[in-house]
Amino acid sequence: MDLSVRIHKHFEDSAQVKLQSKDALTQPIAETSEAMVACLMNDGKILVCGNGGSAADAQHFSAELVNRFEMERPGLACIALTTDSSILTSIANDYNYNLIFSKQVRALGMLGDVLLAISTSGNSANVVEAIQAAHDRDMLVVALTGRDGGKMGAMLREGDIHICVNTKSTARIQEVHLLSLHCICDGIDHLLLGEA
């Protein structure tokens, strides 16, 4: 297959998955924006975690909240648990890589905070542990997953929110995850500041 044909197919596949996902994901994305605004308005914070591309998404989302998205506003309390190499490597070295996020959630998370847990498969062991830690701290969990939601989807409690991209391609899941995160940022800004 000619390279340009492959590239066109990627664009078409990405657009198709996004359009197929919009009806299923609109409500949980809206609920996430509302839950995060309620958390922030009550002096809570948002903790975010994921591995690889999902770690990059965690940092991207945190940057959009702490700095700004598309409107000028004060910074919002959000921490990506993927960024402190000393914390990550000390936990992985002294204990276990599966605990790199859960130990941070137990140290930093409080009742009223929100954990945004990102995994394309829904099966990342350290993200599963983070969700358990958040439940132990009575935090709301938002799971951003793909495929069938995996272990993460199965462990969510009543009141938690699941944004699951129902496709098998990791690249397509990640692309919808990024769009979902931008929708959440826009929703937060809209709820806090009104129309742009």
Secondary structure, 3 states (H helix, E strand, C coil): CCHHHHHHHHHHHHHHHHHHHHHHHHHHHHHHHHHHHHHHHCCCCEEEECCCHHHHHHHHHHHHHHCCCCCCCCCCCEEECCCCHHHHHHHHHHCCHHHCCHHHHHHHCCCCCEEEEECCCCCCHHHHHHHHHHHHCCCEEEEEEECCCHHHHHHCCCCCEEEEECCCCHHHHHHHHHHHHHHHHHHHHHHHHCCC
